Amino acid sequence: MSRNNRVAFKRLRHEYEGITADPPDGIVAGPADEDDYFNWIALFNGPEGTPFEGGVFEAELKFPDDYPLKPPTMRFVHKMWHPNVYPDGKVCISILHPAGDDPNHYELASERWSPIQSVEKILISVMSLLAEPNDESPANIEAAKMWRDHRQQYETTVKAYMKQALGV
Amino acid sequence: MAQSGSAMEVPADFTAPEDFLGDGRTPLATVLSDMDRVTRCMICGEFYTQPTITACSHTYCALCIRQAATNTGVCPTDGKKIDKSALRKNWVVTEVVARWKECRPQLLALIERAKTLEAKLLEAHEPMSNSEPAAANTEPALPTSTESSGRKKRQFDQVDPKNAAQPRRLRSFGPDKPSIYYKEVNGESVLHESDDEHMPDVLDPPLEDKFDPAKATAACPCCNERMKPEEVFDHLDFCEANGKAPRPALPPPASHAQPSYHALSKQTAAGSSRQSQSSNTAPLTAPGNSTKRRRIAASPPRLQPIGQLNYNLLTLPSLRKKLNELGIHSNGSKQLLERRHRYYVDLYNTNVDADEPRKPKDLMRDMEVWERTQGGMAKSKPNEVMQKDFNRDNYSAANNNQFKDLISQARAKMAATKQPKAETRPPENIPESSTPPGTPQVAPGYLGISNGTGSGSTHVNSSHKEQQQRETTPAKAMFISAVETTNNDLYAPRSPRAQQQQQQQQWTNNYPPSSQQARSIPMFQLPGDPIKDFDYSTETK
């Protein structure tokens, strides 16, 4: 059944080859099912020197049929306490926003999605987002306030969420 | 969105830059891998097809950049504005990609051979006791599938190990298509298959000098060299007065289709030199000249690109007309028509620039695929409710607020429309069941808007159908009348004029003026009376 867009499929296949041959540090990613290249699973190590250190985070990426013209969406499958992650796990990061519309008018065009971006770049951006939240456009306002005003409390909350996600 | 379970196998000709990386990451492998990467489009990840350079000097496939420009209007790399009319073919990249695609499988085979050779040498030296030192000179062992691991294995699974040792025959794996350039010259592809008994150097370019005489049928009248009949005239251009000018290594293949970059320059250079001497050799070059003229005349007329439309200035019917003129589907909402038109324009204009334009039939097939995947027939969103693991409780809990909002909105609207209660009496000649299948039925009682209005009597009895229809809510009546107007328009014989007017009035009374419907008033309505030849002025007054 060749319903899927062949261009998108081939492109995703290339990205998979690339990310397998040369994986970025602390990131593993690939299709959840080899039959369906449009749904990926990504695993992160928490970046060192942050409250996320020592954690392993799982996210799912969904690719549209007109990928790479349109960006994928990314969701953490477990709860995350982070200013730029919605309570349902959706990640709010400029690289995942389509280039055309910028509802908030604060992102540079170069930061947003373009067809030459890749899964690898998304994952690296998200990893650096874990280390350095962007409190200008918080997705989780409570977390953003806590991050700004009560950093100690933020870190303990992050750790608590992390432990819950890991089941320890 | 992704269709789970629709397995899509990797195409046989799938290649990736990582093919070169294999097991070890030697400097050479890295360079080759990078070389492979730069011959690929950054958007689709494949080798460039019709490489096209933008005004900001970035190269992409023609279709990729057109679609990206349609989508965002800027260059994917640096975000500069893209003017589609400023896109130009990148000849050099065309050539590079063609050559690279040609030598790539041979390179891979060479690497593999070197690896096996190395392995064998190591094996021979390690015992250090009885191995004959001549091992280095012997023919390298055939690569066995056990020692090629991982990615390499995929490549070599597809090839007979016997052929892998003979790089000339490597066309059986890798991109099977010969490059555009060579596809046109049929003699070349013959060459590839005919001369593998004397195994030449692997990287030897396929020169025309090795042309197999057995396959040639015509001889040059000057130098008696044999070649394909259609090449004789081209050959004559260069073979003047028994080969004063040396024959170029790669004569331009069928110059009307795609003069390659270098061949073109050679041709023009040779052509000018020929013209300077043409007085001496007039009788010989005359046939060449005449064929050239004939060929130019016979070349297909250049297709004209389709211009962009300003969709905001077009009404739905005129947009529909434009699409009909192009021969593509014209059904659907205006938004869909716009998207379809954009896609088709990109596809068509890419084809206009192509060296070998595809047939309109192929374009239409692409349009159909688009229609199925992204167009009108695609599911706009994966329906969560339809999925196997749908959790009803979670869903209702998550959307509880929205449900409540909808209900309260509907109640408010109902209360507002109760007072001016328009007589929404739909004509009863069409039963309720005539709604087309797939139309969302307004279920009575859903959202609490159907019951409890009017006199409150909601008999479902068929004998009271008329009464029931009259007393249903405005929303439902509106829906029914909408369906009926359409149905009447489509199927029913012309009803009397009075009834039609009544219907139309109903429609305009009931329907919100800012409706999103594609067609709020039937597009074509014939009057019930026989049409008379009126002057417009008298009719309107």
Interface residues (C-beta under 8 A of the other chain):
Chain A: M1 S2 R3 N4 N5 V7 F9 K10 R11 R13 H14 E15 E17 G18 T20 A21 D22 D33 D35 D36 Y37 F38 N39 K62 F63 P64 D65 D66 P68 L69 K70 P98 A99 G100 A109 S110 S114 P115 I116
Chain B: M1 A2 Q3 S4 G5 S6 A7 M8 V10 P11 F14 A16 P17 E18 L21 R40 M42 I43 C44 G45 E46 C64 Q67 A68 N71 T72 G73 V74 P76 T77 D78 G79 R151 V369 R372 T373 Q374 A378
